[in-house]
Amino acid sequence: MAQTSPELDPGGAVVQTPHTTPSHDLHETTAGEEHATGLPQFEFGYWPGQVFWLLLVFVVLYVVLSKLFLPRVGGAIEARAAKIEGDLTEARAARDEAERQSAEAAAELAQARARAQKTAAEAKAAAKAEADARNAAEEAKLGERLASAEAAIQASREQAMANVRTVAAETAEAIVEKLSGAPASRAEVEAALARTA
């Protein structure tokens, strides 16, 4: 049995509606609204409000992004690009400086090598000259020794020859005395030796 309860009409009049259980009313209202209205975003009656809020949110986001965030990002990008360009410029300058120093070092090395070769050649020439001088001095000393040795030999030979002459004279005297029985004079023996020499 349906009971009626008073409700207000849009015109302000009281209307009697049948009274139902709350669970039944809820089910009927939900089912009725689903069949009658559908999804609100697809109903053309709601579109002007949705378009307004969409445009409002878009404009606010555009203003916030373009005025606040994008300049910061753009500034960071420009600062990074400037830093990179500065770093590249410094790297190029450092490379040029390193190449210049390398060329200077190569030139200094070549000069040092030339000086070392010149010094070595001079030292070699000086050592050769010194060795030649020492050799000449040694040869001179050896020549002097040789000359003195030859003089000593000649003197020894002459002395030996003189001794030989004396020994020969004494031997000849002894032989003549032994053979003849009479001693020979020293003058006769010297004369005989002079004829044989």
Beta strands, then each sheet from edge to edge (+ up, - down):
strand 1: 3-8
strand 2: 14-19
sheet 1: 1+ 2-
end
